[in-house]
Amino acid sequence: MVNYMNNIINRLKEETNNLIIIQNRKEAIRYCINKLISNDYLLILGKGNEEYMIKNNEYIKYSDYEEVI
């Protein structure tokens, strides 16, 4: 998984000089919401509709939906 993400990050660095990486999902969503302007869209992808995240073999209650509303 790390190699896959590094490949994506390296490709993005080649394409733009305006790359911001926020590893904490909650902080990243909040950051993006605060940057939205009229007629912008925000796609939140990758997690699905699960009500938890798994981090270091620990289940953590978390919902993208709850974060956005």
TIZAVO-866631 format. One record per atom (N, C-alpha, C, O, CB): atom name; x, y, z; chain. Coordinates in nm, 2 decimals. Glycine has a CB too. Example, Ala and Ser with C-alpha at 12.3 -4.5 7.8 and 13.67 -1.06 7.14 Angstrom:
// TIZAVO-866631
{site->N&X->1.32&Y->-0.57&Z->0.78&unit->A} $
{site->CA&X->1.23&Y->-0.45&Z->0.78&unit->A} $
{site->C&X->1.32&Y->-0.33&Z->0.78&unit->A} $
{site->O&X->1.42&Y->-0.33&Z->0.85&unit->A} $
{site->CB&X->1.13&Y->-0.45&Z->0.90&unit->A} $
{site->N&X->1.28&Y->-0.22&Z->0.71&unit->A} $
{site->CA&X->1.37&Y->-0.11&Z->0.71&unit->A} $
{site->C&X->1.29&Y->0.00&Z->0.79&unit->A} $
{site->O&X->1.34&Y->0.11&Z->0.80&unit->A} $
{site->CB&X->1.41&Y->-0.06&Z->0.57&unit->A} $
//
This chain:
// TIZAVO-866631
{site->N&X->0.08&Y->-0.12&Z->0.00&unit->A} $
{site->CA&X->0.00&Y->0.00&Z->0.00&unit->A} $
{site->C&X->0.09&Y->0.13&Z->0.00&unit->A} $
{site->O&X->0.06&Y->0.22&Z->-0.07&unit->A} $
{site->CB&X->-0.09&Y->0.00&Z->0.12&unit->A} $
{site->N&X->0.19&Y->0.12&Z->0.08&unit->A} $
{site->CA&X->0.28&Y->0.24&Z->0.09&unit->A} $
{site->C&X->0.34&Y->0.27&Z->-0.05&unit->A} $
{site->O&X->0.35&Y->0.39&Z->-0.09&unit->A} $
{site->CB&X->0.39&Y->0.22&Z->0.19&unit->A} $
{site->N&X->0.39&Y->0.17&Z->-0.12&unit->A} $
{site->CA&X->0.45&Y->0.19&Z->-0.25&unit->A} $
{site->C&X->0.35&Y->0.25&Z->-0.35&unit->A} $
{site->O&X->0.38&Y->0.34&Z->-0.43&unit->A} $
{site->CB&X->0.50&Y->0.06&Z->-0.31&unit->A} $
{site->N&X->0.22&Y->0.20&Z->-0.34&unit->A} $
{site->CA&X->0.12&Y->0.25&Z->-0.43&unit->A} $
{site->C&X->0.09&Y->0.40&Z->-0.40&unit->A} $
{site->O&X->0.08&Y->0.48&Z->-0.50&unit->A} $
{site->CB&X->-0.01&Y->0.17&Z->-0.40&unit->A} $
{site->N&X->0.08&Y->0.44&Z->-0.28&unit->A} $
{site->CA&X->0.06&Y->0.58&Z->-0.24&unit->A} $
{site->C&X->0.18&Y->0.66&Z->-0.28&unit->A} $
{site->O&X->0.16&Y->0.78&Z->-0.33&unit->A} $
{site->CB&X->0.03&Y->0.59&Z->-0.09&unit->A} $
{site->N&X->0.30&Y->0.61&Z->-0.26&unit->A} $
{site->CA&X->0.42&Y->0.69&Z->-0.30&unit->A} $
{site->C&X->0.42&Y->0.71&Z->-0.45&unit->A} $
{site->O&X->0.46&Y->0.82&Z->-0.49&unit->A} $
{site->CB&X->0.55&Y->0.62&Z->-0.25&unit->A} $
{site->N&X->0.38&Y->0.61&Z->-0.53&unit->A} $
{site->CA&X->0.38&Y->0.63&Z->-0.67&unit->A} $
{site->C&X->0.28&Y->0.74&Z->-0.71&unit->A} $
{site->O&X->0.31&Y->0.82&Z->-0.80&unit->A} $
{site->CB&X->0.34&Y->0.50&Z->-0.74&unit->A} $
{site->N&X->0.16&Y->0.74&Z->-0.65&unit->A} $
{site->CA&X->0.06&Y->0.85&Z->-0.67&unit->A} $
{site->C&X->0.12&Y->0.98&Z->-0.64&unit->A} $
{site->O&X->0.11&Y->1.08&Z->-0.71&unit->A} $
{site->CB&X->-0.07&Y->0.82&Z->-0.60&unit->A} $
{site->N&X->0.18&Y->0.99&Z->-0.52&unit->A} $
{site->CA&X->0.23&Y->1.12&Z->-0.47&unit->A} $
{site->C&X->0.34&Y->1.17&Z->-0.56&unit->A} $
{site->O&X->0.34&Y->1.29&Z->-0.60&unit->A} $
{site->CB&X->0.28&Y->1.11&Z->-0.33&unit->A} $
{site->N&X->0.43&Y->1.08&Z->-0.60&unit->A} $
{site->CA&X->0.54&Y->1.12&Z->-0.69&unit->A} $
{site->C&X->0.48&Y->1.17&Z->-0.83&unit->A} $
{site->O&X->0.53&Y->1.27&Z->-0.88&unit->A} $
{site->CB&X->0.64&Y->1.01&Z->-0.71&unit->A} $
{site->N&X->0.38&Y->1.11&Z->-0.88&unit->A} $
{site->CA&X->0.32&Y->1.15&Z->-1.01&unit->A} $
{site->C&X->0.26&Y->1.28&Z->-0.99&unit->A} $
{site->O&X->0.27&Y->1.37&Z->-1.08&unit->A} $
{site->CB&X->0.22&Y->1.04&Z->-1.05&unit->A} $
{site->N&X->0.19&Y->1.31&Z->-0.88&unit->A} $
{site->CA&X->0.12&Y->1.43&Z->-0.86&unit->A} $
{site->C&X->0.23&Y->1.55&Z->-0.84&unit->A} $
{site->O&X->0.20&Y->1.66&Z->-0.89&unit->A} $
{site->CB&X->0.04&Y->1.43&Z->-0.73&unit->A} $
{site->N&X->0.34&Y->1.52&Z->-0.78&unit->A} $
{site->CA&X->0.44&Y->1.62&Z->-0.77&unit->A} $
{site->C&X->0.50&Y->1.66&Z->-0.90&unit->A} $
{site->O&X->0.54&Y->1.77&Z->-0.92&unit->A} $
{site->CB&X->0.56&Y->1.56&Z->-0.68&unit->A} $
{site->N&X->0.50&Y->1.56&Z->-1.00&unit->A} $
{site->CA&X->0.55&Y->1.60&Z->-1.13&unit->A} $
{site->C&X->0.45&Y->1.69&Z->-1.20&unit->A} $
{site->O&X->0.49&Y->1.77&Z->-1.29&unit->A} $
{site->CB&X->0.57&Y->1.47&Z->-1.21&unit->A} $
{site->N&X->0.32&Y->1.67&Z->-1.17&unit->A} $
{site->CA&X->0.22&Y->1.74&Z->-1.24&unit->A} $
{site->C&X->0.18&Y->1.88&Z->-1.18&unit->A} $
{site->O&X->0.12&Y->1.96&Z->-1.25&unit->A} $
{site->CB&X->0.09&Y->1.66&Z->-1.24&unit->A} $
{site->N&X->0.21&Y->1.91&Z->-1.06&unit->A} $
{site->CA&X->0.17&Y->2.03&Z->-0.99&unit->A} $
{site->C&X->0.28&Y->2.07&Z->-0.89&unit->A} $
{site->O&X->0.35&Y->1.99&Z->-0.84&unit->A} $
{site->CB&X->0.03&Y->2.01&Z->-0.93&unit->A} $
{site->N&X->0.28&Y->2.20&Z->-0.86&unit->A} $
{site->CA&X->0.36&Y->2.25&Z->-0.75&unit->A} $
{site->C&X->0.27&Y->2.30&Z->-0.64&unit->A} $
{site->O&X->0.32&Y->2.37&Z->-0.55&unit->A} $
{site->CB&X->0.45&Y->2.37&Z->-0.80&unit->A} $
{site->N&X->0.15&Y->2.26&Z->-0.64&unit->A} $
{site->CA&X->0.05&Y->2.30&Z->-0.54&unit->A} $
{site->C&X->-0.01&Y->2.18&Z->-0.47&unit->A} $
{site->O&X->-0.13&Y->2.17&Z->-0.45&unit->A} $
{site->CB&X->-0.06&Y->2.39&Z->-0.60&unit->A} $
{site->N&X->0.08&Y->2.09&Z->-0.43&unit->A} $
{site->CA&X->0.03&Y->1.96&Z->-0.37&unit->A} $
{site->C&X->0.04&Y->1.97&Z->-0.21&unit->A} $
{site->O&X->0.14&Y->2.01&Z->-0.16&unit->A} $
{site->CB&X->0.12&Y->1.84&Z->-0.41&unit->A} $
{site->N&X->-0.08&Y->1.94&Z->-0.15&unit->A} $
{site->CA&X->-0.08&Y->1.94&Z->0.00&unit->A} $
{site->C&X->-0.12&Y->1.80&Z->0.04&unit->A} $
{site->O&X->-0.22&Y->1.75&Z->-0.01&unit->A} $
{site->CB&X->-0.19&Y->2.05&Z->0.05&unit->A} $
{site->N&X->-0.04&Y->1.75&Z->0.13&unit->A} $
{site->CA&X->-0.07&Y->1.61&Z->0.18&unit->A} $
{site->C&X->-0.11&Y->1.62&Z->0.33&unit->A} $
{site->O&X->-0.03&Y->1.67&Z->0.41&unit->A} $
{site->CB&X->0.05&Y->1.52&Z->0.16&unit->A} $
{site->N&X->-0.23&Y->1.58&Z->0.36&unit->A} $
{site->CA&X->-0.28&Y->1.58&Z->0.50&unit->A} $
{site->C&X->-0.32&Y->1.43&Z->0.53&unit->A} $
{site->O&X->-0.41&Y->1.38&Z->0.47&unit->A} $
{site->CB&X->-0.41&Y->1.67&Z->0.52&unit->A} $
{site->N&X->-0.24&Y->1.37&Z->0.61&unit->A} $
{site->CA&X->-0.26&Y->1.23&Z->0.64&unit->A} $
{site->C&X->-0.38&Y->1.20&Z->0.73&unit->A} $
{site->O&X->-0.44&Y->1.09&Z->0.72&unit->A} $
{site->CB&X->-0.14&Y->1.17&Z->0.71&unit->A} $
{site->N&X->-0.42&Y->1.29&Z->0.81&unit->A} $
{site->CA&X->-0.53&Y->1.27&Z->0.90&unit->A} $
{site->C&X->-0.66&Y->1.30&Z->0.82&unit->A} $
{site->O&X->-0.68&Y->1.41&Z->0.77&unit->A} $
{site->CB&X->-0.53&Y->1.36&Z->1.02&unit->A} $
{site->N&X->-0.75&Y->1.19&Z->0.80&unit->A} $
{site->CA&X->-0.86&Y->1.21&Z->0.71&unit->A} $
{site->C&X->-0.96&Y->1.32&Z->0.76&unit->A} $
{site->O&X->-1.01&Y->1.39&Z->0.68&unit->A} $
{site->CB&X->-0.94&Y->1.07&Z->0.71&unit->A} $
{site->N&X->-0.98&Y->1.32&Z->0.89&unit->A} $
{site->CA&X->-1.07&Y->1.43&Z->0.95&unit->A} $
{site->C&X->-1.02&Y->1.57&Z->0.92&unit->A} $
{site->O&X->-1.09&Y->1.65&Z->0.87&unit->A} $
{site->CB&X->-1.09&Y->1.41&Z->1.10&unit->A} $
{site->N&X->-0.89&Y->1.59&Z->0.94&unit->A} $
{site->CA&X->-0.83&Y->1.72&Z->0.91&unit->A} $
{site->C&X->-0.83&Y->1.75&Z->0.76&unit->A} $
{site->O&X->-0.85&Y->1.87&Z->0.72&unit->A} $
{site->CB&X->-0.68&Y->1.72&Z->0.96&unit->A} $
{site->N&X->-0.81&Y->1.65&Z->0.68&unit->A} $
{site->CA&X->-0.81&Y->1.67&Z->0.53&unit->A} $
{site->C&X->-0.95&Y->1.71&Z->0.49&unit->A} $
{site->O&X->-0.96&Y->1.81&Z->0.40&unit->A} $
{site->CB&X->-0.77&Y->1.55&Z->0.46&unit->A} $
{site->N&X->-1.05&Y->1.65&Z->0.54&unit->A} $
{site->CA&X->-1.19&Y->1.68&Z->0.50&unit->A} $
{site->C&X->-1.22&Y->1.83&Z->0.54&unit->A} $
{site->O&X->-1.27&Y->1.91&Z->0.46&unit->A} $
{site->CB&X->-1.29&Y->1.58&Z->0.55&unit->A} $
{site->N&X->-1.19&Y->1.86&Z->0.66&unit->A} $
{site->CA&X->-1.22&Y->1.99&Z->0.71&unit->A} $
{site->C&X->-1.14&Y->2.10&Z->0.63&unit->A} $
{site->O&X->-1.19&Y->2.20&Z->0.60&unit->A} $
{site->CB&X->-1.18&Y->2.00&Z->0.86&unit->A} $
{site->N&X->-1.01&Y->2.07&Z->0.60&unit->A} $
{site->CA&X->-0.93&Y->2.16&Z->0.52&unit->A} $
{site->C&X->-1.00&Y->2.19&Z->0.39&unit->A} $
{site->O&X->-1.01&Y->2.30&Z->0.35&unit->A} $
{site->CB&X->-0.79&Y->2.11&Z->0.50&unit->A} $
{site->N&X->-1.04&Y->2.08&Z->0.32&unit->A} $
{site->CA&X->-1.10&Y->2.10&Z->0.19&unit->A} $
{site->C&X->-1.23&Y->2.17&Z->0.19&unit->A} $
{site->O&X->-1.26&Y->2.25&Z->0.11&unit->A} $
{site->CB&X->-1.12&Y->1.96&Z->0.13&unit->A} $
{site->N&X->-1.31&Y->2.14&Z->0.29&unit->A} $
{site->CA&X->-1.44&Y->2.21&Z->0.31&unit->A} $
{site->C&X->-1.42&Y->2.36&Z->0.32&unit->A} $
{site->O&X->-1.49&Y->2.44&Z->0.27&unit->A} $
{site->CB&X->-1.52&Y->2.16&Z->0.43&unit->A} $
{site->N&X->-1.32&Y->2.40&Z->0.40&unit->A} $
{site->CA&X->-1.29&Y->2.54&Z->0.42&unit->A} $
{site->C&X->-1.24&Y->2.61&Z->0.30&unit->A} $
{site->O&X->-1.24&Y->2.73&Z->0.29&unit->A} $
{site->CB&X->-1.19&Y->2.55&Z->0.53&unit->A} $
{site->N&X->-1.18&Y->2.53&Z->0.20&unit->A} $
{site->CA&X->-1.13&Y->2.59&Z->0.08&unit->A} $
{site->C&X->-1.24&Y->2.60&Z->-0.03&unit->A} $
{site->O&X->-1.21&Y->2.66&Z->-0.13&unit->A} $
{site->CB&X->-1.01&Y->2.51&Z->0.03&unit->A} $
{site->N&X->-1.35&Y->2.54&Z->-0.01&unit->A} $
{site->CA&X->-1.46&Y->2.54&Z->-0.12&unit->A} $
{site->C&X->-1.51&Y->2.68&Z->-0.14&unit->A} $
{site->O&X->-1.52&Y->2.76&Z->-0.05&unit->A} $
{site->CB&X->-1.57&Y->2.45&Z->-0.08&unit->A} $
{site->N&X->-1.53&Y->2.71&Z->-0.27&unit->A} $
{site->CA&X->-1.60&Y->2.84&Z->-0.30&unit->A} $
{site->C&X->-1.72&Y->2.81&Z->-0.39&unit->A} $
{site->O&X->-1.74&Y->2.69&Z->-0.42&unit->A} $
{site->CB&X->-1.50&Y->2.94&Z->-0.38&unit->A} $
{site->N&X->-1.80&Y->2.91&Z->-0.42&unit->A} $
{site->CA&X->-1.92&Y->2.89&Z->-0.49&unit->A} $
{site->C&X->-1.90&Y->2.80&Z->-0.62&unit->A} $
{site->O&X->-1.81&Y->2.82&Z->-0.69&unit->A} $
{site->CB&X->-1.98&Y->3.02&Z->-0.53&unit->A} $
{site->N&X->-1.99&Y->2.70&Z->-0.63&unit->A} $
{site->CA&X->-1.99&Y->2.61&Z->-0.75&unit->A} $
{site->C&X->-1.88&Y->2.51&Z->-0.74&unit->A} $
{site->O&X->-1.86&Y->2.43&Z->-0.84&unit->A} $
{site->CB&X->-1.98&Y->2.69&Z->-0.87&unit->A} $
{site->N&X->-1.81&Y->2.49&Z->-0.63&unit->A} $
{site->CA&X->-1.71&Y->2.39&Z->-0.62&unit->A} $
{site->C&X->-1.78&Y->2.26&Z->-0.58&unit->A} $
{site->O&X->-1.88&Y->2.26&Z->-0.52&unit->A} $
{site->CB&X->-1.60&Y->2.43&Z->-0.51&unit->A} $
{site->N&X->-1.71&Y->2.15&Z->-0.61&unit->A} $
{site->CA&X->-1.75&Y->2.02&Z->-0.56&unit->A} $
{site->C&X->-1.64&Y->1.96&Z->-0.48&unit->A} $
{site->O&X->-1.52&Y->1.98&Z->-0.50&unit->A} $
{site->CB&X->-1.79&Y->1.92&Z->-0.68&unit->A} $
{site->N&X->-1.68&Y->1.88&Z->-0.38&unit->A} $
{site->CA&X->-1.58&Y->1.80&Z->-0.30&unit->A} $
{site->C&X->-1.62&Y->1.66&Z->-0.31&unit->A} $
{site->O&X->-1.73&Y->1.62&Z->-0.26&unit->A} $
{site->CB&X->-1.57&Y->1.86&Z->-0.16&unit->A} $
{site->N&X->-1.53&Y->1.57&Z->-0.36&unit->A} $
{site->CA&X->-1.55&Y->1.43&Z->-0.36&unit->A} $
{site->C&X->-1.47&Y->1.37&Z->-0.25&unit->A} $
{site->O&X->-1.35&Y->1.39&Z->-0.24&unit->A} $
{site->CB&X->-1.51&Y->1.37&Z->-0.50&unit->A} $
{site->N&X->-1.54&Y->1.29&Z->-0.16&unit->A} $
{site->CA&X->-1.47&Y->1.22&Z->-0.06&unit->A} $
{site->C&X->-1.47&Y->1.07&Z->-0.09&unit->A} $
{site->O&X->-1.58&Y->1.01&Z->-0.08&unit->A} $
{site->CB&X->-1.54&Y->1.25&Z->0.09&unit->A} $
{site->N&X->-1.36&Y->1.02&Z->-0.13&unit->A} $
{site->CA&X->-1.35&Y->0.88&Z->-0.18&unit->A} $
{site->C&X->-1.27&Y->0.79&Z->-0.10&unit->A} $
{site->O&X->-1.18&Y->0.84&Z->-0.02&unit->A} $
{site->CB&X->-1.30&Y->0.89&Z->-0.32&unit->A} $
{site->N&X->-1.29&Y->0.66&Z->-0.12&unit->A} $
{site->CA&X->-1.19&Y->0.57&Z->-0.07&unit->A} $
{site->C&X->-1.23&Y->0.49&Z->0.06&unit->A} $
{site->O&X->-1.18&Y->0.38&Z->0.08&unit->A} $
{site->CB&X->-1.07&Y->0.63&Z->-0.04&unit->A} $
{site->N&X->-1.32&Y->0.54&Z->0.14&unit->A} $
{site->CA&X->-1.35&Y->0.48&Z->0.26&unit->A} $
{site->C&X->-1.49&Y->0.40&Z->0.26&unit->A} $
{site->O&X->-1.50&Y->0.30&Z->0.32&unit->A} $
{site->CB&X->-1.36&Y->0.58&Z->0.37&unit->A} $
{site->N&X->-1.58&Y->0.45&Z->0.18&unit->A} $
{site->CA&X->-1.71&Y->0.38&Z->0.17&unit->A} $
{site->C&X->-1.80&Y->0.43&Z->0.28&unit->A} $
{site->O&X->-1.77&Y->0.54&Z->0.34&unit->A} $
{site->CB&X->-1.69&Y->0.23&Z->0.18&unit->A} $
{site->N&X->-1.90&Y->0.36&Z->0.31&unit->A} $
{site->CA&X->-2.00&Y->0.41&Z->0.41&unit->A} $
{site->C&X->-1.98&Y->0.34&Z->0.55&unit->A} $
{site->O&X->-2.07&Y->0.35&Z->0.63&unit->A} $
{site->CB&X->-2.14&Y->0.38&Z->0.36&unit->A} $
{site->N&X->-1.87&Y->0.28&Z->0.58&unit->A} $
{site->CA&X->-1.84&Y->0.22&Z->0.71&unit->A} $
{site->C&X->-1.84&Y->0.33&Z->0.82&unit->A} $
{site->O&X->-1.81&Y->0.45&Z->0.79&unit->A} $
{site->CB&X->-1.70&Y->0.15&Z->0.71&unit->A} $
{site->N&X->-1.88&Y->0.29&Z->0.93&unit->A} $
{site->CA&X->-1.89&Y->0.38&Z->1.05&unit->A} $
{site->C&X->-1.77&Y->0.37&Z->1.14&unit->A} $
{site->O&X->-1.77&Y->0.41&Z->1.25&unit->A} $
{site->CB&X->-2.02&Y->0.35&Z->1.13&unit->A} $
{site->N&X->-1.66&Y->0.32&Z->1.08&unit->A} $
{site->CA&X->-1.54&Y->0.31&Z->1.16&unit->A} $
{site->C&X->-1.42&Y->0.30&Z->1.07&unit->A} $
{site->O&X->-1.43&Y->0.28&Z->0.95&unit->A} $
{site->CB&X->-1.54&Y->0.18&Z->1.25&unit->A} $
{site->N&X->-1.30&Y->0.33&Z->1.12&unit->A} $
{site->CA&X->-1.17&Y->0.31&Z->1.05&unit->A} $
{site->C&X->-1.09&Y->0.21&Z->1.13&unit->A} $
{site->O&X->-1.11&Y->0.20&Z->1.25&unit->A} $
{site->CB&X->-1.10&Y->0.45&Z->1.04&unit->A} $
{site->N&X->-1.00&Y->0.14&Z->1.07&unit->A} $
{site->CA&X->-0.91&Y->0.05&Z->1.14&unit->A} $
{site->C&X->-0.77&Y->0.12&Z->1.13&unit->A} $
{site->O&X->-0.72&Y->0.14&Z->1.02&unit->A} $
{site->CB&X->-0.91&Y->-0.09&Z->1.07&unit->A} $
{site->N&X->-0.71&Y->0.14&Z->1.25&unit->A} $
{site->CA&X->-0.58&Y->0.21&Z->1.25&unit->A} $
{site->C&X->-0.50&Y->0.13&Z->1.36&unit->A} $
{site->O&X->-0.54&Y->0.12&Z->1.47&unit->A} $
{site->CB&X->-0.59&Y->0.36&Z->1.29&unit->A} $
{site->N&X->-0.39&Y->0.07&Z->1.32&unit->A} $
{site->CA&X->-0.30&Y->-0.01&Z->1.41&unit->A} $
{site->C&X->-0.38&Y->-0.12&Z->1.48&unit->A} $
{site->O&X->-0.37&Y->-0.14&Z->1.60&unit->A} $
{site->CB&X->-0.24&Y->0.09&Z->1.52&unit->A} $
{site->N&X->-0.46&Y->-0.19&Z->1.40&unit->A} $
{site->CA&X->-0.55&Y->-0.30&Z->1.44&unit->A} $
{site->C&X->-0.65&Y->-0.26&Z->1.54&unit->A} $
{site->O&X->-0.70&Y->-0.34&Z->1.62&unit->A} $
{site->CB&X->-0.46&Y->-0.41&Z->1.50&unit->A} $
{site->N&X->-0.68&Y->-0.13&Z->1.55&unit->A} $
{site->CA&X->-0.79&Y->-0.08&Z->1.64&unit->A} $
{site->C&X->-0.90&Y->-0.02&Z->1.56&unit->A} $
{site->O&X->-0.88&Y->0.05&Z->1.47&unit->A} $
{site->CB&X->-0.73&Y->0.02&Z->1.74&unit->A} $
{site->N&X->-1.02&Y->-0.06&Z->1.60&unit->A} $
{site->CA&X->-1.14&Y->0.00&Z->1.53&unit->A} $
{site->C&X->-1.18&Y->0.13&Z->1.60&unit->A} $
{site->O&X->-1.19&Y->0.14&Z->1.72&unit->A} $
{site->CB&X->-1.26&Y->-0.10&Z->1.54&unit->A} $
{site->N&X->-1.18&Y->0.23&Z->1.52&unit->A} $
{site->CA&X->-1.21&Y->0.37&Z->1.56&unit->A} $
{site->C&X->-1.34&Y->0.42&Z->1.50&unit->A} $
{site->O&X->-1.35&Y->0.42&Z->1.38&unit->A} $
{site->CB&X->-1.09&Y->0.47&Z->1.53&unit->A} $
{site->N&X->-1.44&Y->0.46&Z->1.58&unit->A} $
{site->CA&X->-1.56&Y->0.51&Z->1.53&unit->A} $
{site->C&X->-1.54&Y->0.63&Z->1.45&unit->A} $
{site->O&X->-1.48&Y->0.73&Z->1.50&unit->A} $
{site->CB&X->-1.66&Y->0.54&Z->1.65&unit->A} $
{site->N&X->-1.58&Y->0.63&Z->1.32&unit->A} $
{site->CA&X->-1.56&Y->0.75&Z->1.24&unit->A} $
{site->C&X->-1.65&Y->0.74&Z->1.12&unit->A} $
{site->O&X->-1.67&Y->0.63&Z->1.06&unit->A} $
{site->CB&X->-1.41&Y->0.76&Z->1.19&unit->A} $
{site->N&X->-1.71&Y->0.85&Z->1.08&unit->A} $
{site->CA&X->-1.80&Y->0.85&Z->0.96&unit->A} $
{site->C&X->-1.77&Y->0.98&Z->0.88&unit->A} $
{site->O&X->-1.78&Y->1.09&Z->0.93&unit->A} $
{site->CB&X->-1.95&Y->0.85&Z->1.01&unit->A} $
{site->N&X->-1.74&Y->0.96&Z->0.75&unit->A} $
{site->CA&X->-1.72&Y->1.08&Z->0.67&unit->A} $
{site->C&X->-1.85&Y->1.16&Z->0.66&unit->A} $
{site->O&X->-1.84&Y->1.29&Z->0.67&unit->A} $
{site->CB&X->-1.69&Y->1.03&Z->0.52&unit->A} $
{site->N&X->-1.96&Y->1.10&Z->0.66&unit->A} $
{site->CA&X->-2.09&Y->1.17&Z->0.66&unit->A} $
{site->C&X->-2.10&Y->1.26&Z->0.78&unit->A} $
{site->O&X->-2.14&Y->1.38&Z->0.77&unit->A} $
{site->CB&X->-2.21&Y->1.07&Z->0.65&unit->A} $
{site->N&X->-2.08&Y->1.21&Z->0.90&unit->A} $
{site->CA&X->-2.09&Y->1.29&Z->1.02&unit->A} $
{site->C&X->-1.99&Y->1.40&Z->1.02&unit->A} $
{site->O&X->-2.01&Y->1.51&Z->1.07&unit->A} $
{site->CB&X->-2.07&Y->1.20&Z->1.14&unit->A} $
{site->N&X->-1.87&Y->1.38&Z->0.96&unit->A} $
{site->CA&X->-1.77&Y->1.48&Z->0.95&unit->A} $
{site->C&X->-1.81&Y->1.60&Z->0.87&unit->A} $
{site->O&X->-1.78&Y->1.72&Z->0.90&unit->A} $
{site->CB&X->-1.64&Y->1.42&Z->0.90&unit->A} $
{site->N&X->-1.89&Y->1.57&Z->0.76&unit->A} $
{site->CA&X->-1.93&Y->1.67&Z->0.66&unit->A} $
{site->C&X->-2.05&Y->1.75&Z->0.71&unit->A} $
{site->O&X->-2.05&Y->1.87&Z->0.70&unit->A} $
{site->CB&X->-1.96&Y->1.61&Z->0.53&unit->A} $
{site->N&X->-2.14&Y->1.68&Z->0.78&unit->A} $
{site->CA&X->-2.26&Y->1.76&Z->0.82&unit->A} $
{site->C&X->-2.24&Y->1.83&Z->0.94&unit->A} $
{site->O&X->-2.32&Y->1.90&Z->0.99&unit->A} $
{site->CB&X->-2.38&Y->1.67&Z->0.83&unit->A} $
//
